[in-house]
Amino acid sequence: MKKSIIILLLVCTLTSCGILIPFPERKNFPTTTFYVKNNSNETINFSSTVVVFPMSRGPLTRNFSVSPKDSILARQVEFKKDAEPQKWFLEFEIFPNDNVKTFDPKKPENWKKWFNTKGRPCYTFTIAE
């Protein structure tokens, strides 16, 4: 009896964590990934502020550093299908670097959309050249 209760509790715990039975992804809000790419020969630093759900937690600001000729994952979230990626970031501040030309993250044309191997949308913002 004790053994079956323990097994039942273990199955319930793993299911609630989405390990045994993964939670279905909503079609209107697929998991979307945002990358920031640095094509320059200098390290670029920036900070971004995003909304954190649940809303009671408020906005979250994080600082990033992108190495030369590299990219980083800036955000991965269930994002509304066909929404504009530049509007997901409340603030996006690029710290000045005199040797590098930077691009504006608020312009939609600076975000390139593509799909990963699972068919999920990804956006890449080239921060500098």
Secondary structure, DSSP 4 states (H G I P E B T S, - for coil): -HHHHHHHHHHHHHHHTTSSSPPPPPTTS-EEEEEEEE-SSS-EEEEEEEE-SSGGG-EEEEEEEE-TTEEEEEEEEE--TT--GGGTEEEEEEPP-TTS-B--TTSGGGEEEEE-TTS-EEEEEEEE-
